[in-house]
């Protein structure tokens, strides 16, 4: 597919995951603070999952594969 840069997309997701980790907490408290923290945790997880994906593009179908198996110590 012309113009599709999957490696670039995956790299941007990796960068977003790092940015979420570095994100400062705004000066809010209570429920708003908890909501912000929860959203940051979800953003980090989502961005990290896509950032760790490998991909294939076959017959017009982009497939992202994410291995959730723990790494083997070798």
Biopython code that builds the backbone (N, CA, C, O; Angstrom):
import numpy as np
from Bio.PDB.StructureBuilder import StructureBuilder

atoms = [
    (1, "UNK", "N", (0.858, -1.175, 0.000)),
    (1, "UNK", "CA", (0.000, 0.000, 0.000)),
    (1, "UNK", "C", (0.903, 1.237, 0.000)),
    (1, "UNK", "O", (1.763, 1.395, 0.867)),
    (2, "UNK", "N", (0.694, 2.086, -0.966)),
    (2, "UNK", "CA", (1.512, 3.292, -1.115)),
    (2, "UNK", "C", (1.330, 4.231, 0.073)),
    (2, "UNK", "O", (0.208, 4.504, 0.502)),
    (3, "UNK", "N", (2.440, 4.713, 0.589)),
    (3, "UNK", "CA", (2.387, 5.688, 1.679)),
    (3, "UNK", "C", (2.245, 5.091, 3.068)),
    (3, "UNK", "O", (2.294, 5.825, 4.055)),
    (4, "UNK", "N", (2.071, 3.782, 3.169)),
    (4, "UNK", "CA", (1.921, 3.152, 4.482)),
    (4, "UNK", "C", (3.300, 2.849, 5.050)),
    (4, "UNK", "O", (4.069, 2.086, 4.466)),
    (5, "UNK", "N", (3.604, 3.451, 6.190)),
    (5, "UNK", "CA", (4.887, 3.245, 6.863)),
    (5, "UNK", "C", (4.606, 2.605, 8.221)),
    (5, "UNK", "O", (4.519, 3.291, 9.240)),
    (6, "UNK", "N", (4.466, 1.292, 8.219)),
    (6, "UNK", "CA", (4.108, 0.577, 9.447)),
    (6, "UNK", "C", (5.236, 0.659, 10.467)),
    (6, "UNK", "O", (4.977, 0.818, 11.660)),
    (7, "UNK", "N", (6.475, 0.555, 10.020)),
    (7, "UNK", "CA", (7.589, 0.677, 10.965)),
    (7, "UNK", "C", (7.577, 2.050, 11.635)),
    (7, "UNK", "O", (7.817, 2.160, 12.837)),
    (8, "UNK", "N", (7.299, 3.086, 10.861)),
    (8, "UNK", "CA", (7.193, 4.428, 11.425)),
    (8, "UNK", "C", (6.052, 4.545, 12.418)),
    (8, "UNK", "O", (6.194, 5.183, 13.460)),
    (9, "UNK", "N", (4.913, 3.926, 12.097)),
    (9, "UNK", "CA", (3.760, 3.946, 12.992)),
    (9, "UNK", "C", (4.107, 3.260, 14.313)),
    (9, "UNK", "O", (3.808, 3.778, 15.389)),
    (10, "UNK", "N", (4.738, 2.096, 14.219)),
    (10, "UNK", "CA", (5.104, 1.363, 15.428)),
    (10, "UNK", "C", (6.104, 2.173, 16.250)),
    (10, "UNK", "O", (6.009, 2.202, 17.477)),
    (11, "UNK", "N", (7.049, 2.822, 15.603)),
    (11, "UNK", "CA", (8.012, 3.660, 16.317)),
    (11, "UNK", "C", (7.303, 4.802, 17.050)),
    (11, "UNK", "O", (7.657, 5.129, 18.182)),
    (12, "UNK", "N", (6.304, 5.407, 16.405)),
    (12, "UNK", "CA", (5.559, 6.498, 17.062)),
    (12, "UNK", "C", (4.826, 5.990, 18.294)),
    (12, "UNK", "O", (4.739, 6.700, 19.296)),
    (13, "UNK", "N", (4.300, 4.776, 18.237)),
    (13, "UNK", "CA", (3.644, 4.212, 19.416)),
    (13, "UNK", "C", (4.653, 3.980, 20.537)),
    (13, "UNK", "O", (4.343, 4.214, 21.706)),
    (14, "UNK", "N", (5.854, 3.523, 20.194)),
    (14, "UNK", "CA", (6.906, 3.371, 21.210)),
    (14, "UNK", "C", (7.215, 4.717, 21.857)),
    (14, "UNK", "O", (7.351, 4.814, 23.077)),
    (15, "UNK", "N", (7.323, 5.754, 21.027)),
    (15, "UNK", "CA", (7.615, 7.096, 21.545)),
    (15, "UNK", "C", (6.476, 7.613, 22.418)),
    (15, "UNK", "O", (6.722, 8.281, 23.423)),
    (16, "UNK", "N", (5.248, 7.315, 22.050)),
    (16, "UNK", "CA", (4.104, 7.739, 22.868)),
    (16, "UNK", "C", (4.118, 7.044, 24.226)),
    (16, "UNK", "O", (3.786, 7.659, 25.240)),
    (17, "UNK", "N", (4.497, 5.773, 24.254)),
    (17, "UNK", "CA", (4.572, 5.052, 25.529)),
    (17, "UNK", "C", (5.590, 5.719, 26.448)),
    (17, "UNK", "O", (5.332, 5.906, 27.637)),
    (18, "UNK", "N", (6.745, 6.076, 25.895)),
    (18, "UNK", "CA", (7.775, 6.754, 26.688)),
    (18, "UNK", "C", (7.257, 8.108, 27.168)),
    (18, "UNK", "O", (7.477, 8.483, 28.319)),
    (19, "UNK", "N", (6.576, 8.835, 26.298)),
    (19, "UNK", "CA", (6.046, 10.158, 26.657)),
    (19, "UNK", "C", (5.026, 10.056, 27.786)),
    (19, "UNK", "O", (4.983, 10.922, 28.659)),
    (20, "UNK", "N", (4.210, 9.015, 27.777)),
    (20, "UNK", "CA", (3.222, 8.842, 28.846)),
    (20, "UNK", "C", (3.933, 8.626, 30.171)),
    (20, "UNK", "O", (3.521, 9.169, 31.196)),
    (21, "UNK", "N", (5.006, 7.829, 30.156)),
    (21, "UNK", "CA", (5.757, 7.578, 31.387)),
    (21, "UNK", "C", (6.382, 8.857, 31.941)),
    (21, "UNK", "O", (6.520, 9.007, 33.155)),
    (22, "UNK", "N", (6.758, 9.778, 31.052)),
    (22, "UNK", "CA", (7.397, 11.024, 31.474)),
    (22, "UNK", "C", (6.388, 12.125, 31.772)),
    (22, "UNK", "O", (6.758, 13.193, 32.260)),
    (23, "UNK", "N", (5.117, 11.871, 31.482)),
    (23, "UNK", "CA", (4.074, 12.881, 31.653)),
    (23, "UNK", "C", (3.966, 13.308, 33.114)),
    (23, "UNK", "O", (3.888, 12.466, 34.009)),
    (24, "UNK", "N", (3.962, 14.609, 33.347)),
    (24, "UNK", "CA", (3.792, 15.141, 34.695)),
    (24, "UNK", "C", (2.330, 15.128, 35.092)),
    (24, "UNK", "O", (1.441, 15.302, 34.258)),
    (25, "UNK", "N", (2.094, 14.921, 36.374)),
    (25, "UNK", "CA", (0.727, 14.986, 36.883)),
    (25, "UNK", "C", (0.291, 16.442, 36.974)),
    (25, "UNK", "O", (1.034, 17.282, 37.483)),
    (26, "UNK", "N", (-0.894, 16.743, 36.490)),
    (26, "UNK", "CA", (-1.385, 18.121, 36.632)),
    (26, "UNK", "C", (-1.728, 18.398, 38.090)),
    (26, "UNK", "O", (-1.895, 17.466, 38.877)),
    (27, "UNK", "N", (-1.831, 19.663, 38.450)),
    (27, "UNK", "CA", (-2.134, 20.012, 39.839)),
    (27, "UNK", "C", (-3.619, 19.791, 40.168)),
    (27, "UNK", "O", (-4.371, 20.736, 40.407)),
    (28, "UNK", "N", (-4.006, 18.529, 40.169)),
    (28, "UNK", "CA", (-5.379, 18.163, 40.526)),
    (28, "UNK", "C", (-5.321, 17.164, 41.667)),
    (28, "UNK", "O", (-4.287, 16.544, 41.912)),
    (29, "UNK", "N", (-6.417, 17.016, 42.347)),
    (29, "UNK", "CA", (-6.443, 16.080, 43.459)),
    (29, "UNK", "C", (-7.682, 15.217, 43.422)),
    (29, "UNK", "O", (-8.562, 15.389, 42.578)),
    (30, "UNK", "N", (-7.732, 14.294, 44.346)),
    (30, "UNK", "CA", (-8.913, 13.469, 44.521)),
    (30, "UNK", "C", (-9.256, 12.623, 43.313)),
    (30, "UNK", "O", (-8.397, 11.978, 42.712)),
    (31, "UNK", "N", (-10.546, 12.642, 42.971)),
    (31, "UNK", "CA", (-11.051, 11.811, 41.883)),
    (31, "UNK", "C", (-10.431, 12.173, 40.538)),
    (31, "UNK", "O", (-10.165, 11.290, 39.723)),
    (32, "UNK", "N", (-10.198, 13.461, 40.299)),
    (32, "UNK", "CA", (-9.599, 13.879, 39.034)),
    (32, "UNK", "C", (-8.178, 13.329, 38.894)),
    (32, "UNK", "O", (-7.771, 12.905, 37.813)),
    (33, "UNK", "N", (-7.440, 13.340, 39.984)),
    (33, "UNK", "CA", (-6.077, 12.816, 39.964)),
    (33, "UNK", "C", (-6.093, 11.319, 39.660)),
    (33, "UNK", "O", (-5.307, 10.837, 38.843)),
    (34, "UNK", "N", (-6.982, 10.595, 40.313)),
    (34, "UNK", "CA", (-7.084, 9.153, 40.091)),
    (34, "UNK", "C", (-7.489, 8.849, 38.652)),
    (34, "UNK", "O", (-6.985, 7.899, 38.053)),
    (35, "UNK", "N", (-8.392, 9.646, 38.098)),
    (35, "UNK", "CA", (-8.814, 9.447, 36.708)),
    (35, "UNK", "C", (-7.639, 9.694, 35.757)),
    (35, "UNK", "O", (-7.459, 8.960, 34.786)),
    (36, "UNK", "N", (-6.846, 10.722, 36.039)),
    (36, "UNK", "CA", (-5.679, 11.035, 35.207)),
    (36, "UNK", "C", (-4.675, 9.886, 35.258)),
    (36, "UNK", "O", (-4.156, 9.465, 34.224)),
    (37, "UNK", "N", (-4.402, 9.384, 36.454)),
    (37, "UNK", "CA", (-3.450, 8.282, 36.616)),
    (37, "UNK", "C", (-3.946, 7.033, 35.891)),
    (37, "UNK", "O", (-3.172, 6.358, 35.211)),
    (38, "UNK", "N", (-5.221, 6.729, 36.034)),
    (38, "UNK", "CA", (-5.791, 5.553, 35.370)),
    (38, "UNK", "C", (-5.665, 5.692, 33.857)),
    (38, "UNK", "O", (-5.286, 4.737, 33.179)),
    (39, "UNK", "N", (-5.979, 6.871, 33.321)),
    (39, "UNK", "CA", (-5.873, 7.083, 31.879)),
    (39, "UNK", "C", (-4.426, 6.949, 31.409)),
    (39, "UNK", "O", (-4.171, 6.370, 30.353)),
    (40, "UNK", "N", (-3.489, 7.474, 32.173)),
    (40, "UNK", "CA", (-2.074, 7.359, 31.806)),
    (40, "UNK", "C", (-1.638, 5.893, 31.788)),
    (40, "UNK", "O", (-0.887, 5.485, 30.902)),
    (41, "UNK", "N", (-2.093, 5.109, 32.745)),
    (41, "UNK", "CA", (-1.753, 3.687, 32.784)),
    (41, "UNK", "C", (-2.312, 2.965, 31.560)),
    (41, "UNK", "O", (-1.632, 2.136, 30.955)),
    (42, "UNK", "N", (-3.555, 3.286, 31.201)),
    (42, "UNK", "CA", (-4.167, 2.668, 30.024)),
    (42, "UNK", "C", (-3.464, 3.103, 28.746)),
    (42, "UNK", "O", (-3.223, 2.281, 27.861)),
    (43, "UNK", "N", (-3.132, 4.387, 28.641)),
    (43, "UNK", "CA", (-2.417, 4.883, 27.467)),
    (43, "UNK", "C", (-1.078, 4.176, 27.322)),
    (43, "UNK", "O", (-0.716, 3.735, 26.231)),
    (44, "UNK", "N", (-0.339, 4.068, 28.431)),
    (44, "UNK", "CA", (0.960, 3.410, 28.384)),
    (44, "UNK", "C", (0.825, 1.970, 27.903)),
    (44, "UNK", "O", (1.589, 1.522, 27.048)),
    (45, "UNK", "N", (-0.144, 1.250, 28.452)),
    (45, "UNK", "CA", (-0.346, -0.151, 28.068)),
    (45, "UNK", "C", (-0.687, -0.259, 26.585)),
    (45, "UNK", "O", (-0.102, -1.072, 25.868)),
    (46, "UNK", "N", (-1.628, 0.556, 26.127)),
    (46, "UNK", "CA", (-2.038, 0.511, 24.721)),
    (46, "UNK", "C", (-0.877, 0.837, 23.792)),
    (46, "UNK", "O", (-0.625, 0.114, 22.828)),
    (47, "UNK", "N", (-0.171, 1.925, 24.082)),
    (47, "UNK", "CA", (0.935, 2.338, 23.223)),
    (47, "UNK", "C", (2.059, 1.311, 23.254)),
    (47, "UNK", "O", (2.681, 1.048, 22.225)),
    (48, "UNK", "N", (2.328, 0.726, 24.417)),
    (48, "UNK", "CA", (3.391, -0.272, 24.542)),
    (48, "UNK", "C", (3.069, -1.538, 23.750)),
    (48, "UNK", "O", (3.947, -2.115, 23.109)),
    (49, "UNK", "N", (1.826, -1.959, 23.797)),
    (49, "UNK", "CA", (1.435, -3.171, 23.068)),
    (49, "UNK", "C", (1.665, -2.984, 21.576)),
    (49, "UNK", "O", (2.278, -3.837, 20.933)),
    (50, "UNK", "N", (1.186, -1.887, 21.022)),
    (50, "UNK", "CA", (1.382, -1.647, 19.588)),
    (50, "UNK", "C", (2.866, -1.429, 19.293)),
    (50, "UNK", "O", (3.364, -1.866, 18.256)),
    (51, "UNK", "N", (3.569, -0.757, 20.197)),
    (51, "UNK", "CA", (4.997, -0.507, 20.002)),
    (51, "UNK", "C", (5.833, -1.776, 19.970)),
    (51, "UNK", "O", (6.921, -1.787, 19.394)),
    (52, "UNK", "N", (5.338, -2.840, 20.580)),
    (52, "UNK", "CA", (6.067, -4.114, 20.591)),
    (52, "UNK", "C", (5.642, -5.060, 19.473)),
    (52, "UNK", "O", (6.160, -6.173, 19.374)),
    (53, "UNK", "N", (4.718, -4.634, 18.644)),
    (53, "UNK", "CA", (4.168, -5.512, 17.610)),
    (53, "UNK", "C", (5.145, -5.724, 16.456)),
    (53, "UNK", "O", (5.978, -4.874, 16.142)),
    (54, "UNK", "N", (5.005, -6.880, 15.849)),
    (54, "UNK", "CA", (5.608, -7.127, 14.540)),
    (54, "UNK", "C", (4.450, -7.118, 13.554)),
    (54, "UNK", "O", (3.287, -7.200, 13.951)),
    (55, "UNK", "N", (4.765, -7.018, 12.283)),
    (55, "UNK", "CA", (3.668, -6.893, 11.334)),
    (55, "UNK", "C", (3.936, -7.629, 10.029)),
    (55, "UNK", "O", (5.075, -7.901, 9.648)),
    (56, "UNK", "N", (2.828, -7.934, 9.367)),
    (56, "UNK", "CA", (2.856, -8.462, 8.011)),
    (56, "UNK", "C", (1.759, -7.756, 7.234)),
    (56, "UNK", "O", (0.777, -7.283, 7.806)),
    (57, "UNK", "N", (1.941, -7.692, 5.931)),
    (57, "UNK", "CA", (0.942, -7.095, 5.048)),
    (57, "UNK", "C", (0.774, -8.047, 3.874)),
    (57, "UNK", "O", (1.614, -8.099, 2.976)),
    (58, "UNK", "N", (-0.312, -8.792, 3.893)),
    (58, "UNK", "CA", (-0.565, -9.806, 2.870)),
    (58, "UNK", "C", (-1.951, -9.612, 2.281)),
    (58, "UNK", "O", (-2.938, -9.506, 3.009)),
    (59, "UNK", "N", (-2.015, -9.568, 0.970)),
    (59, "UNK", "CA", (-3.287, -9.454, 0.251)),
    (59, "UNK", "C", (-4.138, -8.297, 0.767)),
    (59, "UNK", "O", (-5.355, -8.420, 0.902)),
    (60, "UNK", "N", (-3.484, -7.176, 1.051)),
    (60, "UNK", "CA", (-4.213, -5.989, 1.483)),
    (60, "UNK", "C", (-4.615, -5.975, 2.945)),
    (60, "UNK", "O", (-5.360, -5.093, 3.373)),
    (61, "UNK", "N", (-4.134, -6.940, 3.719)),
    (61, "UNK", "CA", (-4.494, -7.030, 5.140)),
    (61, "UNK", "C", (-3.245, -6.802, 5.984)),
    (61, "UNK", "O", (-2.266, -7.543, 5.884)),
    (62, "UNK", "N", (-3.298, -5.768, 6.812)),
    (62, "UNK", "CA", (-2.217, -5.494, 7.760)),
    (62, "UNK", "C", (-2.504, -6.272, 9.038)),
    (62, "UNK", "O", (-3.568, -6.125, 9.640)),
    (63, "UNK", "N", (-1.553, -7.097, 9.443)),
    (63, "UNK", "CA", (-1.703, -7.886, 10.661)),
    (63, "UNK", "C", (-0.593, -7.506, 11.626)),
    (63, "UNK", "O", (0.590, -7.618, 11.304)),
    (64, "UNK", "N", (-0.981, -7.057, 12.806)),
    (64, "UNK", "CA", (-0.025, -6.786, 13.876)),
    (64, "UNK", "C", (-0.030, -7.985, 14.802)),
    (64, "UNK", "O", (-1.089, -8.477, 15.190)),
    (65, "UNK", "N", (1.143, -8.450, 15.150)),
    (65, "UNK", "CA", (1.275, -9.597, 16.034)),
    (65, "UNK", "C", (2.014, -9.166, 17.290)),
    (65, "UNK", "O", (3.081, -8.555, 17.228)),
    (66, "UNK", "N", (1.418, -9.499, 18.437)),
    (66, "UNK", "CA", (2.020, -9.159, 19.720)),
    (66, "UNK", "C", (2.192, -10.447, 20.509)),
    (66, "UNK", "O", (1.228, -11.176, 20.745)),
    (67, "UNK", "N", (3.420, -10.720, 20.911)),
    (67, "UNK", "CA", (3.726, -11.916, 21.688)),
    (67, "UNK", "C", (3.639, -11.582, 23.170)),
    (67, "UNK", "O", (4.439, -10.803, 23.687)),
    (68, "UNK", "N", (2.665, -12.173, 23.846)),
    (68, "UNK", "CA", (2.472, -11.931, 25.274)),
    (68, "UNK", "C", (3.177, -12.993, 26.141)),
    (68, "UNK", "O", (3.038, -12.989, 27.364)),
    (69, "UNK", "N", (3.919, -13.884, 25.511)),
    (69, "UNK", "CA", (4.664, -14.872, 26.275)),
    (69, "UNK", "C", (5.822, -14.194, 26.988)),
    (69, "UNK", "O", (6.435, -13.276, 26.445)),
    (70, "UNK", "N", (6.125, -14.642, 28.207)),
    (70, "UNK", "CA", (7.282, -14.058, 28.906)),
    (70, "UNK", "C", (8.567, -14.409, 28.148)),
    (70, "UNK", "O", (8.675, -15.486, 27.560)),
    (71, "UNK", "N", (9.536, -13.493, 28.167)),
    (71, "UNK", "CA", (10.791, -13.790, 27.476)),
    (71, "UNK", "C", (11.489, -14.983, 28.115)),
    (71, "UNK", "O", (11.461, -15.164, 29.333)),
    (72, "UNK", "N", (12.109, -15.783, 27.275)),
    (72, "UNK", "CA", (12.846, -16.945, 27.778)),
    (72, "UNK", "C", (14.241, -16.504, 28.195)),
    (72, "UNK", "O", (14.946, -15.847, 27.429)),
    (73, "UNK", "N", (14.636, -16.867, 29.406)),
    (73, "UNK", "CA", (15.991, -16.574, 29.852)),
    (73, "UNK", "C", (16.916, -17.623, 29.242)),
    (73, "UNK", "O", (16.657, -18.824, 29.325)),
    (74, "UNK", "N", (17.967, -17.162, 28.645)),
    (74, "UNK", "CA", (18.784, -18.142, 27.963)),
    (74, "UNK", "C", (20.176, -18.009, 28.260)),
    (74, "UNK", "O", (20.992, -18.776, 27.751)),
]
sb = StructureBuilder()
sb.init_structure("model")
sb.init_model(0)
sb.init_chain("A")
sb.init_seg("    ")
for serial, (resi, resn, name, xyz) in enumerate(atoms, 1):
    if name == "N":
        sb.init_residue(resn, " ", resi, " ")
    sb.init_atom(name, np.array(xyz, "f"), 0.0, 1.0, " ", f" {name:<3s}", serial, name[0])
structure = sb.get_structure()
